[in-house]
Amino acid sequence: MEYKTNVMRMLDKHKISYKKYCYEGTGAVSGVEVAAVLKQNPLQVFKTLVTVAKSNKYYVFMLPVEKELDLKKAAHAAGEKSVEMLKSKELLPLTGYIHGGCSPIGMKKFFTTVIDSSAKNFDTIIFSAGKIGYQVEMSLDDLSHVIKFNMAEISV
């Protein structure tokens, strides 16, 4: 039987095409390792990070796995004075996802999402399918039919 994550089921429900990848059992942990195992460009494989602002609002940022989130740029993109990374233990109760398997699709509730503008350099981007070991690849246009997002330069 073919494994489907909740993210994949949501995409199927919206009749959105995507390509899926499984790297379960490969030992890949970091995003860069995942990109290598999948033989994909690490600039096209995106990680999903959740932050909290001084205003206590939460923000989701997606950026290439080999880049780091620039907190100043991220705060500016969110219209906040500052943001900081959400503590790992707070991720599951807030989003329904665990560290390493966080997807912008299917969180418990929707948070303002910003995707690094470098995503425009690719026809598709690859990101977590909501479970460690699984990734999905889709166009930004298709992604925009499932979640709302803005684009900004947020990585270093």
C-alpha positions as CSV (number, residue, x, y, z in Angstrom):
1,M,0.0,0.0,0.0
2,E,1.2,3.5,-0.9
3,Y,1.7,5.8,2.1
4,K,0.0,9.2,2.0
5,T,0.5,12.0,4.6
6,N,-2.3,14.4,5.5
7,V,-0.6,17.0,3.3
8,M,-0.9,14.6,0.3
9,R,-4.5,13.9,1.1
10,M,-5.3,17.6,1.3
11,L,-3.6,18.2,-2.0
12,D,-5.5,15.3,-3.6
13,K,-8.8,16.7,-2.2
14,H,-8.0,20.1,-3.8
15,K,-7.0,18.2,-7.0
16,I,-3.6,19.7,-7.0
17,S,-0.8,17.9,-8.7
18,Y,2.4,17.2,-6.8
19,K,5.4,14.9,-6.9
20,K,6.2,13.0,-3.8
21,Y,9.5,11.8,-2.4
22,C,10.2,9.3,0.4
23,Y,13.6,9.3,2.1
24,E,12.5,7.2,5.1
25,G,15.2,4.9,6.4
26,T,18.0,6.8,4.6
27,G,19.4,8.3,7.8
28,A,19.1,11.8,6.3
29,V,18.3,14.3,9.1
30,S,19.2,17.8,8.0
31,G,17.6,19.5,5.0
32,V,20.9,19.5,3.2
33,E,21.2,15.7,3.7
34,V,17.6,15.2,2.5
35,A,18.3,17.2,-0.6
36,A,21.5,15.1,-1.2
37,V,19.6,11.8,-0.7
38,L,16.8,12.9,-3.1
39,K,19.5,14.1,-5.6
40,Q,17.9,17.6,-5.6
41,N,19.3,21.1,-5.6
42,P,19.5,22.2,-2.0
43,L,18.4,25.7,-3.1
44,Q,15.1,24.1,-4.4
45,V,14.4,22.1,-1.2
46,F,12.8,24.3,1.4
47,K,12.5,24.0,5.1
48,T,9.5,25.3,7.1
49,L,10.3,27.3,10.2
50,V,7.9,28.7,12.8
51,T,8.6,31.9,14.7
52,V,6.9,34.0,17.4
53,A,7.0,37.8,17.5
54,K,7.0,40.1,20.5
55,S,3.3,40.7,19.7
56,N,2.7,36.9,20.4
57,K,1.7,36.3,16.8
58,Y,3.1,33.3,15.0
59,Y,4.7,33.4,11.6
60,V,5.8,30.6,9.2
61,F,8.8,31.1,7.0
62,M,10.0,28.8,4.1
63,L,13.5,29.0,2.8
64,P,16.1,26.8,1.1
65,V,17.5,24.1,3.4
66,E,21.1,25.3,3.0
67,K,20.3,28.9,4.0
68,E,19.6,30.4,7.4
69,L,16.6,32.5,8.4
70,D,17.6,36.2,8.8
71,L,15.5,37.1,11.8
72,K,15.7,40.9,11.0
73,K,14.5,40.4,7.4
74,A,11.9,37.9,8.6
75,A,10.5,40.4,11.1
76,H,10.4,43.1,8.5
77,A,8.6,40.8,6.1
78,A,6.0,40.0,8.8
79,G,5.6,43.7,9.8
80,E,7.0,43.0,13.3
81,K,9.8,44.6,15.3
82,S,11.4,41.2,15.9
83,V,10.7,37.5,15.7
84,E,12.4,34.6,17.3
85,M,12.4,30.8,16.6
86,L,9.6,28.9,18.3
87,K,10.9,26.5,20.9
88,S,10.8,22.9,19.6
89,K,8.5,21.7,22.4
90,E,5.9,24.3,21.4
91,L,5.8,23.2,17.8
92,L,3.6,20.1,18.1
93,P,0.8,21.7,20.2
94,L,0.8,24.8,18.0
95,T,1.0,23.3,14.5
96,G,0.3,19.6,14.9
97,Y,3.8,18.9,13.4
98,I,7.1,17.8,15.0
99,H,10.5,19.3,14.4
100,G,11.8,17.9,11.0
101,G,8.3,17.2,9.7
102,C,6.7,20.6,9.7
103,S,4.8,21.5,6.5
104,P,3.1,24.9,5.7
105,I,0.1,22.9,4.6
106,G,-2.3,21.4,7.2
107,M,-1.2,23.2,10.3
108,K,-3.8,23.2,13.1
109,K,-4.5,26.8,12.2
110,F,-3.2,29.0,9.5
111,F,-0.4,31.5,10.3
112,T,1.0,34.2,8.1
113,T,3.4,32.5,5.8
114,V,6.4,34.0,3.9
115,I,8.4,32.1,1.3
116,D,11.9,33.2,0.4
117,S,11.9,35.1,-2.9
118,S,14.5,32.7,-4.2
119,A,11.7,30.2,-4.8
120,K,10.8,32.2,-7.9
121,N,14.0,30.9,-9.5
122,F,12.4,27.4,-9.8
123,D,9.3,26.1,-11.5
124,T,8.7,24.0,-8.4
125,I,9.9,23.8,-4.8
126,I,10.2,20.7,-2.6
127,F,9.2,20.8,1.1
128,S,8.0,18.6,3.9
129,A,4.9,16.5,3.4
130,G,4.2,16.8,7.1
131,K,6.0,13.7,8.2
132,I,9.7,13.0,8.6
133,G,10.8,10.9,5.6
134,Y,8.3,12.5,3.1
135,Q,8.5,15.5,0.9
136,V,6.3,17.0,-1.8
137,E,7.2,19.0,-4.9
138,M,4.9,21.6,-6.4
139,S,4.7,24.9,-8.1
140,L,4.2,28.1,-6.1
141,D,1.0,28.7,-8.2
142,D,-0.4,25.4,-7.1
143,L,0.7,26.0,-3.5
144,S,-1.2,29.3,-3.6
145,H,-4.4,27.4,-4.1
146,V,-3.9,25.7,-0.7
147,I,-2.3,28.3,1.5
148,K,-1.9,32.1,1.3
149,F,1.7,33.3,1.4
150,N,3.8,36.4,0.6
151,M,7.3,36.3,-0.8
152,A,10.3,38.3,0.5
153,E,14.0,38.0,0.9
154,I,14.3,36.3,4.3
155,S,17.5,34.2,4.1
156,V,21.2,34.6,4.5
